[in-house]
């Protein structure tokens, strides 16, 4: 979508698409192939969404048809490929790079909101920050969408407090 969120509105499938895209860009650059600027711009938006969705411990809310995994290596590769210090901040859990300027973001095309009380100034404050994800989206396209409307997750004090990913488990 225009805001960088994968069209199926599933965090797992979003990450899978980005992993393939970042690997493609890395290999194309390694071989000296030109890359369409629009692809790089869309990849940056998609990686930004992953950064915003990431809980302070590096995990992600499991929205839709999702499985969990460690996406910090993908953020690190994105930071290297696109020279984005915000991605490095998320990949290192606040050890390197620079945090985003805003504490909250609305992903208008997807209907997602991510709210927080900041990004921390070091690994300790990064780990203790609050993170709220709120889903005001329509159903995602494709076969991986679920009736998970108006779900939310709340992470605070270093752990999940409320987990309502909209899929019962």
N, C-alpha and C positions, 0 to 999 in steps of 0.2 A: 504494500500500500504506500501512498505518498509519505506517510509518517515513518516509514521504515519497518513496520510490523508485517510479518508474513501473513498472507491472505487467509490462511486457515485458522488464525488466532489461537495457535497452540504454541506454547513456549518451546516445547521440544522440537517441533518441526521447524520453528523459526531458527533455532540453533543449528539444526542439521543443514538447512539451506545456507546459513552463513559459513559454517565450516567448509562446505564445498566451495563457496564463492571466494573465501579468503585463500584457500589452497590454490584455486585457479589463478587468482591474481598473483600470488607468490610465484607460482610456476611460470606464468607468462612473463613476469618481470625477470626471472632468473634466465629465461631463454631469450630475453631482449625483444619480446613481442609488445607491440603497442596495445593499449587497453582503452576502450571507449570511455571518455570522462564520465558519461552518464552512469556507467556501471560502477565506477569508483565512488561516485556521489551516493548512489543508492546503497552500496555496501557500507559507507560511512553512516548513513541513517540507520541501517539495520544493526550495525554494531553499537551505535548509540542507544538504541532501544534495549539491547542486551545489557548494557552497562546500567541503565536506569532500572531494569527489572531485577538486577542482582541484589540479593540480601547482603547484609554486612559480613556474613561468613563465607560469601562466595557462591552460595546456592541460589536457586531461582524458584519463584513460585511455579508450581506445576499446574498450568492452566490448560484446559482441554485435554486432548489425548497426549499426555506427557509422560516422559521418564526423566529422571534427574541425571546430572553428570556435572563434572567440573569444567566450566566454560572459561576459566581464567586463561588457559593457554591460547584459546581463540581470541580473547580480548588482547592478549599480549602480541599475537601475530598481527592483529588489526592495528594496534598502536605502532608497531614497527613499520608496517606497510604504508600507513596513511599519516604517520607522524602526528598522532592525536594524543596529547598528554592525559586527557580525561580517561581514555581507554587504558592507559598504563596505570592510572590511579586505581581503577577497578581491578585490573589484572593482578596488581601487587597488594591489594587490600590496604591501600593508603601508604605504601612504602616508597613509591616513586611516581613521578608524573605530577599532575595537578588536578584537583577536583573540579567538577562542573561549577559554574557560578551560581546557578539557581538550585534551591532545595526541592522544587517540585516541577513536574512536567505533565502536560496534557498531550496525548497522542491523538489528535483530532480525527484522523481518518479511521483509526481502529476503535476509538471510543474508550481508550484506556487512560487512567490517571495514575501517576506515581507521586506520592507525597513523602516528604521526609523532613527532618529537622536539621539538615545539613549533610555534609559529606565527610566531616571530621577533618582534623589537621595532621593526623599521624595514625599509625596502625591502631593504637588503643582507642582513640575517639572514633575512628572509622568503624570499629567493631561494635561500639556501644550506641551507634546512631539508630534512630527509628526509621522504619520503612513501611509504607502502606501502599498496597496495590489495590485499585478499585476498577472493576470491569463494568463499563457502561456500553459495551459493544453490542452490535448485532451478532447474529450467529456467523461464524466463519464460513468461508467457501470451502468446498471439497468435502471429502469423506471423514475428515478428522475433527469437524466441529461438533460441539456438544451443547446441550441445553444448560449452559453454565452462566447465564446472564446474572448480572449484579452480584457476582462473587467478589470477595476481597480477602486479602491476607494482611496481617499486622505483625511486624517483627520489631522487637524492642529489647533492650537489655542483654543483647547477645543471643537471643533465641526467639523462635516463633511464638507468638502469643495467641493469635487467632489464625486458624488455617481453614479457609472456606474456598477451595479451588473450584467448586461447582461440579465435582465429579464423584462425590460421596466418599471416596477413599482418601 
